[in-house]
Amino acid sequence: MGLVQKRLFYGWVIVASTFAINFSTMATGTLNFGLFVLPMGAALGMSRGQFGWAQTTRGLSAGLSSFLIGRILDRYGPRVLVVVAATIIGVCLLGVSRAGAGWHVILLFGIMGVCGLAAPNSLVTSVPVAKWFRRVRGRALALASTGLGLGGVAFLPITQQLIDQVQWRDAWVILAIAFLGVSIPLGALFLRRQPEDFGLAVDGDPSPDAVPPGSTMTEDPGAEAVWTVGETLRTTTMWKLMLVFAMAGLGMGAASLHRIPYFVEERGFDPLVVSYAFSADAAGAAIMALATGWVVDRFPIRWVAVSSYLGFALAVLLMIYALNEAALFASVIAFGMSVGIGMVVQTYIFAAYYGRAFLGAIRGIVFPVTLIASGVGAPAAGYMRDVLGSYDQAWWMLLGVYLATALIMATVSPPSRAATNEDGNM
């Protein structure tokens, strides 16, 4: 009980720790990977399709391991997992700094993905937060997710400056050290599984009986629904959510890697200006994540999600017609704000619809679908550019994907036990 301060619910320590770890993961070739496309492509002879495959292998391997990662989080928590994952990712980043061929980069990104920590909307940093809160879950997730946005704000211009001053290889080394220096100490010292392990209650309410570590939590049925994995898979809602997040993942994969080279090469913007624009993108994500945290605790989550996909569609439309710096900044800020909404939505909606008892395992089923779709999007957009000589056709396709995603999301209502029983009797 030495971990627990009477005046501070320990869940907020979890939020602060995951905020900082999320911040550090933005050094690992997520949003800033696009800044390496031109210098690494010239040095290693990598095509845009190969850069897309680097993202794909990372997403595919994260998808393949996500169900196991989710089960580990449900049963044992994130503490050891973060330390091991961060160590592996740090070593892989150092390996990327010494890569001699494109396939080295693809392989190392694949190994990083298995760890799950640096994947978009990582289970490792979102599921633990959701397990410590219910009434203010949206705000807690928003604060933790803001680390991603602010990390992007910091690491995008830093990465470009490092590439300009010490070249891309040493830039990877410095970024690896920064990531390791934050994530390993915080993960080892502060992360814990759930409040019941310490005789606490969710949200810091009066303490229930402690739940032994390694066991599955028990819930008050009147307080929050508890859906098992099997029950969840028998709901239409779950399959609609899989489709929605797969389509969103396809769009994110296509846009996240290729927007930077598109703005630099096809629109002729200065790389440093683009790096600052993408810092504004990340700032928009951070601000909107905070705002979304308060909104989702008060309004239906599906309509919040719809607003995100409509925002992505607007961002893509602005990107197609970005002829000056004002349009560049408008596009990336709109995209970042939509990302900020999505960072909160993807964890919150599963906890709100299916409870937190099996949240890790449930998200571990959906996560691979999202990441595989994202993995398809990155090389697909790259190959379209390689073959057609322009990204324009890829962006029009992406616009249609986001509009369709918003339409489907509008139909995703909360699941009901009656519907589950009916499905099970069919």
KEKOLSE-81074 format. One record per residue: residue in one letter; y negated, x, z of N, C-alpha, C, O, CB in turn. Coordinates in steps of 0.1 Angstrom, whole numbers, plus 5000, padded with zeros to 4 digits. Each point is the difference from the previous one (the first is absolute). Glycine has a CB too. Layout:
REM residues N
AYXZYXZYXZYXZYXZ/...
//
This chain:
REM residues 426
M501250085000498849925000498750095000498949945000502449885012/G498950314988498950095000499249984987498850044999502450125015/L499549794975499349984987499049885001499150004991503050094998/V498049835020499349875000498850015010500150025011502049854983/Q496750115000498849995008499749855003500149924992499050304998/K500649765023499749865004498949934993500049894997500950175025/R498150024975498849954994500050004984499249944994499650135026/L502249994975500150014985501449964996501050075004497250114995/F501949724993501349964994500550114991499250044991500349715011/Y501750305000500450124993500149974985500150094992501249985028/G498849804976500049974985498850064993500150044988501149765017/W497650215002498850064994500250154998499450064991499249765019/V502250254998500350144998500850014987499950094993500049965032/I501149864973500850004988499149984988500150074990501849835023/V497150014988499149974989499250134997499850044988500049725018/A499650315004499250124998500950114994499550074991499049865028/S502750084985500950114995500349974986500050094991500949955031/T499549844974500349974987498850004990500150044989501849825020/F496950114997498850024992499950154996499850024988499149795025/A501250284996499950144997501150054991499750084991499249955031/I502349924980501150054991499849944986500250074990501449945030/N498049874979499649944987498950084993500150034988500649745020/F498350275000498950084995500650134993499650044989498849875029/S502550164989500550124996500949994988500150094992499849995031/T500849814975500949984988499250004987500650024990501049855025/M497150104986499250004987499950154995499450014989499449785019/A501750314999500050134995501250044992500150114995498549955024/T502449844981501350044995500349964985501149984996499649995027/G498250014969500349974986500149854998500849964991500350265006/T498249705010500049854998498849974991500250014987500949945035/L497850014983498949974992499450124993499550004989500049815026/N500650314992499450124994500950074990499650104994499249935027/F502449924976500950064990499350004986500250104993501849835021/G497349974983499449994987499050114997499850044989500449725013/L499250305009499150124998500850124995499450094995499149825023/F502850104985500850114996500549994985500650104995500049935029/V499349854970500649984987499550104990500950064993499349705012/L498550264993499550094990500350145003500650074991497649775005/P501550225016500450145002501450035000500550104994497449925019/M502949904993501550025000500649984987500950074996499249865028/G499449974969500549974986499850124991500850044992498749725011/A499350304998499750124992500850125004500550084991497249845006/A502650105016500750125005501549994997500750094997497549945020/L502349844985501549985000500549944987501249984998498750005027/G499149984967500449934987500649865003500949954992499550274998/M499149715020500549875004499349894992498850014999501850075024/S500149834971499449884993499749905010500450005012500950044968/R497949865016499649895009501349925004500149955012497650034977/G503350015002501249935004500750075011500649945009499649984968/Q499850225023500750075010499349995014500649995010500150174973/F497949835017499349975012500449875005500149975012498050174981/G502049764998500549875004501450005006500249935010498449984972/W502350185013501350015005500050065014500849975009500150054968/A498150075026499950065013499749885010500650005011498650224980/Q499949695006499749895008501349915001500249945011497350074983/T503249984995501149914999501150055010500649925007498850014969/T500950205023501150055008499749985015500849985009499850184973/R498149865021499649985014500249855004500449985011497950214987/G501349724994500149865003501549965000500449925009497450044981/L503050095001501449964999500750055013500849935006499250074969/S499850125028500750065012499549935013500849985009499550244979/A498449755012499649925012500649875000500349945011497550184989/G502349814989500749874999501450015004500549915008498050034974/L502350165014501450015003500250025015501049965006499450134971/S498749985030500150035014499449905009500250005012499950244982/S499149665000499249925009500849905009499549985011498850044971/F502849935013500749915009500650085012499949955012500749914969/L499850265017500550095011498850035009500150005012501850094974/I497049955008498850035008499649885009499750015012499550154970/G500849725012499749885007500949975012499649975011499549944968/R502250115019501049985011499850105011500149975012501549944971/I498050225013499850105010498749965008500050025013501150164973/L497949775008498849965007500349895009499550005012499150074969/D502249835015500349895009500850045012499849955011500349904969/R500850255018500950045011499550115009500150005012501749934973/Y497650175008499650125008498550035000499550085008502750014986/G497049854997498650025000499650124991500950064994499049855029/P498850124976499550104990499950145005499650094992499249724998/R501450225023499650135005500650114993499450094995500349805027/V501750124979500750114994499949994985499950114993501749905026/L498449874975499949984986498850074994500150064990501249725013/V497550205003498850054995500050155000499650074991499249735018/V501750265002500150155001500850064989499650094993500149895032/V501549964973500950064990499549974986500050094992501949875023/A497649924983499449974986498850094997499950054989500949715014/A498350265007498850084997500450144997499450074991499349785024/T502350214992500550134998500550024985499650094993500949935032/I500349884971500650014987498949994989500050074990502149835019/I497050014993498949984990499150125000499650044989500449715015/G499750315007499250125000500650124992499450074993499749865029/V502250084980500850114993499949974985499950094992501649955028/C498749834976500049974986498650024994499950054988501949785017/L497150145002498750034995499850154998499450044990499749765022/L501450284997500050154998500850044987499650094993500149945032/G501449894973500850034988499249964987500150074990502049895024/V497249934987499249964988499050114997499750024988500649745018/S499150305004499050114997500650124993499350084994499549855027/R502550084979500750114993500849954988500850084995499250055027/A499849754974500849954989499750084987498950044997501049735014/G501250254981499950074988500349914988499850054988500850155024/A499849684990500349914989499849865005500049975012501650194978/G498349745000499849865004501149955008499849915009498950064970/W502550075018501249945007500050045015500549935008500850074970/H498150115025499950045014499149905008500449965011499850284982/V498749725001499149905006500749875002499949945010498150174980/I502749854999500749875001501150005011500149905008499550074967/L501150145026501150015010499450005014500449925009501050214975/L497549955018499450005014499449875004500049965011499650284985/F499849694994499449875004501149905003499849915009498350144976/G503149975009501149915003500550025014500349915007500350094969/I499450135028500550035014499049945010500449955010500750264982/M497649815005499049945009500149855002499849955011498650234982/G502049754996500149865001501149955009499949905007499350094970/V501950095024501149965009499549985014500549915008501150224978/C497549955018499549995014499249875003500049965012499950294988/G499549694990499449885002498650005006499249914999503050005004/L497450205003498850015008498749994991499149945003502150205014/A498949944972498850004991500049904989499250014991500750235014/A501049664995500049904990498949905003499549995011503050044986/P497149904992498949905002500549895010501149964999498050094978/N500049915032500349905010501350035007500949925002498049914984/S501150305019501250055006500649915011499249965009499950274985/L502249755006500749935011499850085013499849945011501849964973/V498450235015500050085012498749995009500150015012501450154976/T497449815005498849985008499549865001499049975008500450254985/S501249695000499649865001500949915009499549925007499550114970/V502349995021500949925008499850025015500049905008501650114974/P498250115023499850015015498849935005500049945011501150284987/V497849784994498849935005500349855001499649945009498950244980/A502149775001500349854999500949965012500049895005499850114970/K501150095030500849975011499350005014500549945009501450164978/W496949965014499350005012499049895002499449985010500950264990/F499549694989498949895000500549874993500950014991497350175009/R501249715005500249884993498749924997499649984989502750015021/R497049985001498849924999498950074992499349954992501249945030/V499450254980499050084993500750104991499550114998498949865022/R502749994975500850084991499250044988500050124995502149775012/G497150024987499250034988499050115003499850094992500549685000/R499050225020499050105003500750145003499550104996499049725013/A502650174998500750135003500550074987499850124998500949785024/L499950024969500450064987498850054992500150104993501949745007/A496950085000498850044993499550145005499750094992499849675004/L500450255017499550135005500950124997499650104996499449775022/A502450104983500950114996499950034985500050124996501549815022/S498449974974499950024985498750064996500050074989501549745008/T497550185010498750064997500150154999499250064993499649755018/G502250244996500250154999500350044985499650114996501249895027/L499949914970500350034986498750014992499850094992502449805010/G496950015000498849994992499150125004499450074991500849695008/L499650275013499150115004500650134997499350104997499949765021/G502250154982500650124995499750034985499850114996502049865021/G498249924975499650014986498650054999499750084991502049745003/V497450125014498650044999499850155003499350064993500149715015/A501450285002499950145003500750094990499450104996500449835028/F501450044973500950094992499750004985500350104994501449875024/L497849934977499750004985498950114997500350094991500349675007/P498250245007499150104997500550145005499750104993498449735008/I502550175011500550135005501050064990500050124997499749805026/T501250004972501050044990499450064988500450104995501249735014/Q497450104985499350044988499350135003500050094991499749685001/Q499750255019499350125004501050125001499750114996498549755016/L502950114994501050105002500650054986500150124997500549785025/I499650004969500550034987499050094993500350104993501049695006/D497450185002498950074993499950145006499750104993499149695002/Q501450235018499750125007501150105002499950124998498449765013/V502950064992501250095002501149974991501150065001498349955023/Q500449904966501049964990501149915006500149995012499550234976/W501249725003500849895005501250045009500449935009499049964970/R501150235019501150055008499650015015500749955009500350174971/D497949955023499650025013499549875006500049985012499450264983/A500149674997499549875005501249935006499849945011498450054971/W503050015012501149935006500450075013500449925009500450034968/V499150185024500350065013499149955011500549975011500350244977/I497949795010499149965010500249855004499949975011498450204980/L502049754999500249865002501349985009500049915009498850034969/A502250145019501349995008499750045014500549935009500850134971/I497950045023499850045014499249905007500349975012499750274981/A499049705000499249895006500949885004499949955011498150124976/F502949895004500949895003500950035012500249925009499850024967/L500650185024501050035011499250015013500649965011500850174973/G497449935016499350015013499649885007499849995012499450214978/V500749695002499749875006501349915003500149955011497750064976/S503149985004501049915001501150035010500549925007499150034969/I500850185024501150045009499649995015500849935008500050224974/P498149905023499649995014499949855004500549965011498450264988/L500449704993499849865004501349925000500249925009497550104981/G503150005000501349935000500850045012500649915006499350094969/A500250125028500950055012499449955013500849965009499950244978/L498049805015499449975013499849855003500249965011498750264987/F500849704992499549875003500749884994500049895006497950224995/L502949914988500649884994501249955008500850085005498450004973/R500949795023501149945008500449874992499349954992499950145030/R502049864981500649894992499349865002499549954990502750185012/Q497849825010499549875003499749985015500550085008500949834972/P497849995023499549995014501249975010499950045012497949894979/E503249995004501049965009500850125006500649995011499649804976/D499850335006500750125005499450055013500750075007499949984969/F498249915027499350055012499649895009499150015008500050184979/G501649695012499749895009498749934997499549935008501850195009/L498249904971498749944996500349884990501149984996497750245007/A500249704995500149894990499150034988499050075001501649775018/V499750094970499250014989498549965003499849915008502250054977/D497150115009498549975002499550045014498949985004501349844980/G500750245025499650045013500049885010499450015010499350174980/D502149725007500149885009500850045012500550115001499449734979/P500250075030500850035012501450054996500649944991498149895022/S501850274994501250074996501249915001500249945011498750274996/P502049794983501349955001501050105005499650115004499949734977/D501750125021501050105004500150114988499949964989501449875025/A499050294990500150104990501249984992501049955004497850215011/V501149894972501250004991500450144999499250084996500049714991/P502150245015500550144999499850064987500249934990501550025027/P497850174982499950074987501249994991501150025006497250135004/G501649834978501249994991500549864998500849984991499750245016/S499049685001500449864998499049934992498950044998502349975024/T499249874973499149924992499349915010500649945009500950064971/M497249995018499149925009500449855000500649954990497650215006/T501649785015500149855001498749944999499050055005503149975008/E497849864981498749944998500049865007501149935001498650194977/D499249835026499949875005499849914988499050014993499950065029/P502149844975499949924988498849924999499549974988502950025012/G497049975011498749934999498850084997499049954996502049905020/A499250294985498850084997500050054986499050004993501150075031/E501149974970500050064987501449984994501050025007497250154999/A501949794982501349984993500750134999499450114998499749704989/V502250185014500950124998500949974988500949925002498950155023/W500050004964500949984989500850134998499550115000498849744989/T503050135010500950114996499850044985499449924993502350015026/V498950184978499950044986500749904991499649964989500350285018/G501349714997500849914992499249874999500049944989502150165019/E497349855002499249874999498850024991499749914992501050035031/T498750184978498850024991500450004986499249944992499850205026/L502149924978500450004986500449874995500249984987500650255017/R499449675004500349864995498849924999500149884997502150145014/T496650034990498849934998499450034986500050114996499649895029/T499949894969499350024987498750095002499750074991501249705001/T498550215020498850085002500350154999499150074994500149755021/M501950234990500350145000500150054985499550114997501749875025/W499549944970500150044986498750004992499850084991502649845010/K496849985002498650004994499250125004499450074992500749685008/L500050295013499350125005500550124993499250094997500449805025/M501750124976500550124993499550014986499650114995502549875018/L497849904980499450004987498650045000499550084991502149745002/V497650135016498650025001499750155002499250074993500449705016/F501150295001499850145003500650094990499550124998500549825026/A501050024968500550084989498950014989499850104995502649835010/M497049954992499050004990498850085004499450074992501449715000/A498850215021498950075005500350155000499150084997500249735017/G501950234989500450145000500050064986499650114998501849845021/L499049974971499950044986498550034996499850114994502249755000/G497150065010498650024997499550125008499350084994500449685002/M500750265016499550115008500550134995499250105000500749755020/G501350154976500650134994499350044988499750124998502449825011/A497549964982499350034988498650055002499550094994501949744994/A497950115022498650035002499850125009499150084997500449685000/S501350265013499750105010500050144994499250085004501849775013/L499950184974500150144995499050024988499550104998502949915009/H497549894985499350024987498649964999499350044990502849925000/R497349985020498649965000499150134999499050004993501549795019/I499850314996499250125000500050074987498950024994501550015030/P500750014970499950064987499449914989499450054991502650085015/Y498249744995499349914991498550015000499450014990502649835013/F497550155009498550015002499550144995498950014995501249835024/V500750264984499550144996500150024985499050054994501750045029/E500549894971500250034986499549894991499350034990502750105017/E498449754995499649904990498649945002499549954990502950005009/R497150055013498749955002498950115002498849985000502249825010/G499550334992499150115000499250035012499050065000500949904977/F500549985035499350025012500450145006501150054998498949705006/D499050315003500250135006501149985011499949915008497750164987/P503350035006501149995010499549985015500649935008500850214977/L497549945018499549995014499449865002500149945011499450314989/V499849694990499549875002501149905002499949915008498250154977/V503049965007501249915002500650015014500449905006500150124969/S499550115030500650015013499149935011500649945009500450284984/Y497749795005499249925009500149854999500049925009498450274990/A501849774988500249854998501349965007500049895006498850134972/F502250065021501349965006499950025016500849935007500450144972/S497950005026499750005014499449875004500349945010499450314990/A499449704991499549865002501149904999500049905008497850174983/D503249955000501149915000500750005013500349895005500050164971/A500050075030500750005013499149945011500649945009500650274983/A497549815007499149945010500149855000500049945010498550264989/G501549754988500149864999501349945005500049905006498650124974/A502550065019501349965005499950005016500549905006500750204974/A498250005026499950005014499249895006500449935009499850324989/I498649724995499249895005500649874999500049925009498050214985/M502749854994500649874998501349985008500349895004498850114973/A501650115026501149995009499649955014500649915006500550274982/L497849875017499449965013499649855000500449935009498850304995/A500149734985499649864999501249914999500149895006497850184983/T503249985003501249914998500749985013500649905003499650194974/G499850025032500749985013499549895008500749935007499650314993/W498449734999499449885008500349874992500249905006498050255004/V501849864977500249884992501449955001500249885001498150204983/V502750005015501449965000500449945013501049925000499550254983/D498849865028500349945013499549855001500249935009499850305001/R499249734979499349875001500349914988499949885001498450235012/F502149954975500249924988501450034994500650105003496949914993/P503049894996501450024994500150134992499150034992501149725007/I500850325004500250144995500250004984499550094994501549975028/R499649834973500250004985498750004993499950064989502349835014/W496850045002498749994992499350135002499250044991500749715013/V500250325007499550135001500650104989499350084994500349885031/A501750024974500750094990499649964986499850094992502149925023/V497949874982499549964986498750064997499850054989501449735014/S497950235007498750064998500150154996499350054992499749795024/S502150224990500250154996500450014986499450094993501349955030/Y500249884972500450014986498949974990500050054989502449905018/L496849954996498949974992499050115000499350034989501049735016/G499550315006499250125001500550114991499250074993500149875030/F502050084977500650104991499749974985499650094992502249955025/A498349834980499849964986498550034996499850054989502049775013/L497350155007498650034997499850154999499250044991500149765022/A501350284995499850154999500550054987499450094994500949925031/V500949944970500550044987499149964989499750084991502649915018/L497249894991499049964990498850095000499550044989501349725013/L498650275009498950095001500450144995499150074993500049805026/M502150174984500450144995500150004985499650114994501749925027/I499149874972500150004986498750024993499850064990502249795012/Y496950095005498750004994499150105008498849984999501549784993/A500350345014499150095008499450104991500650104995500949885024/L497250004978499250084990499050095007499450084994501049754989/N499450145030499050085008500550025014501049945004497149984981/E501250165023500450025013500049885009500849995010498350244987/A500049685001499949885008501349924998500549945010497050054988/A503050004990501249924997501250085006500949935005498149974974/L501050235020501050085006500149975015501149975005498650214978/F499249835024500149975015500349865003500749975010497650214993/A501249724989500349865002501549984999500649935008497250004984/S502950134998501449984998500850065011500949935006498750084970/V500150115028500950075010499749945014501049995008499050224978/I498849745017499849945013500749865000500649975011497250154991/A502149814987500849875000501550025002500649935007497649974978/F502350215008501450035002500350045014501049955006499150134970/G499150005030500250055014499949885010500950005009498250224985/M500049695004499949895009501349914999500549955010497050054988/S503049994990501349924998501150085007500949935006498249974972/V501050235021501050085007499949985015501049985006498950194975/G498949825024499849985014500649875005500650005011497350144988/I501949764994500649875003501550015000500749965009497349924981/G502550184999501550024999500650085011501249975003498550004972/M499650135030500650085010500349925013501150035006497650164985/V500549715012500349915011501049894997500949975008496850085000/V502149904980500949884996501450045000500849925005497449994981/Q502250205008501450034998500950015013501149965000498250154979/T500149935032500750005012499849875008500949955005498850304996/Y499149704999499749885008500849884995500549925008497250174996/I502449894983500649884995501549995004500549895003497950114978/F502350115020501449995004500149985015500949935004499750224977/A498549915026500149975015499649865003500549945009498950304995/A499649714989499549865002501149904996500149905007497550184990/Y503049944992501049914995501450015006500749905002498150114977/Y501650115025501450025005500150065014501150035004499550004972/G498350005031500050065013500250154999500150064989500949735020/R499050275003500050155001501350065004500150124999497549865006/A503349944999501350055005500750094990500650105003499649705012/F499950154972500750074990499050044989500450014988501849875017/L496650154998499050024991500350134991499850004988498549895027/G502150214992500350134993501149984989499850044989499650095031/A501749804984501149984990499549904989500450024988501350025030/I497549864985499649914990499050074990500249984988500049835028/R498950264989499150084991500850104993499650044989498449925026/G503050094991500850104993500849954988500450084992499850035030/I499949764977500749944989498949984988500350034989501449855026/V497150084989499049984990499450134995499650014988499949775023/F500450314998499350134996500550074988499350044991500249985033/P501949994975500550074988499649924987499850074990502150025024/V498149784986499649924989498650044995499750024989501949795018/T497550195003498650044997499950144995499350024990500049835028/L501450244988499950144996500650034987499550084992500549985032/I501249874973500650024987499149954989499950064989502449925022/A497149904991499049954990498950094999499550024988501249755018/S498850295004498950095000500450134992499250054992499949875029/G502250124981500550114993500149984985499950094992501349975028/V499149814976500049974986498650004994499850044989502349825015/G496950095004498749994995499350134996499350014990500549795024/A500550304995499350134997500450074987499150034992500850005033/P501449994973500450064987499749914988499850054989501950095023/A498449734990499849914989498650014994499850014988501949835022/A497350165000498650024995499850144994499350014991500049835027/G501450264988499950134994500550014986499450074991500850025032/Y501049854975500650014987499249924989499950044989502349995022/M497249864994499249924991498850084995499649994989501149805023/R498750294998498950084996500450124991499450034990499549915032/D502350124981500550114992500349954985499750074991501350035029/V499549784979500449954987498849944992499850034988502549925021/L496949974998498949934994498750085000499049964993502149835013/G498850325002498850085000498949945009498950055000501750034978/S499649815029499049945008500749915011501149964998497350044982/Y500949985031500549925011499649854998500549925008499350285007/D499549774975499449864998501149895001499849905007498350204980/Q503049925005501049905000500749985014500349895004500150164972/A499850075031500549995013499149925010500649935008500650294988/W497549805003499149925009500049854997500049925009498650294992/W501549754986500149864997501249945005500049895005498650154975/M502550035019501349965006499949985015500549905006500850214975/L498049995025499950005015499149885004500349945011499950314990/L498849724992499249885003500849875000499849925009498250194981/G502949875000500849895000501049995012500349905005499550104970/V500750125029500950015011499449955013500549925008500750274981/Y497549865013499449965013499649855000500149945011499050294990/L500549724988499749855000501249925002500049905008498250144976/A503050005010501249935003500550015014500549905006500150144970/T499150085030500450025014499249915009500649945010500050304985/A498149745003499249915008500549864999500049935010498050224986/L502449814992500449864998501349985008500149895006498950114971/I502050095022501249985008499850005015500649925007500650194974/M497949985023499850025015499449875005500349975012499350274985/A499649684996499549885004501049905004499749905007498350144979/T503349975009501049915003500950045012501049935003499050014973/V499850185030500950055010499649955014499150055007501250164979/S500349685017499749935013501050065011501050064996498149734993/P500650195024500950055010501449944999500149884996497950165019/P503050034989501449954999500249895011499350015010501550214980/S500249705008500449905010501550015003500750034991497349825002/R502350125019501550005004500749904992501250024996498350065027/A499949804975500749894992500350054986501149974995497749865019/A500350244980500350054986501150105000500850004991496849965003/T502550125017501050105001501449935001500950044994497550125017/N501649744998501349925001500449944987501250004997498249965027/E499649984969500449944988500550104990501049974993497349855011/D501150294995500450114991501450045004500950034991496850055005/G502649935017501350055004501149904997501250044999497650095018/N500949754982501049894997500349984985500849924997498549985025/M499950174970500149984986501350064994500350004989497249995009/
//
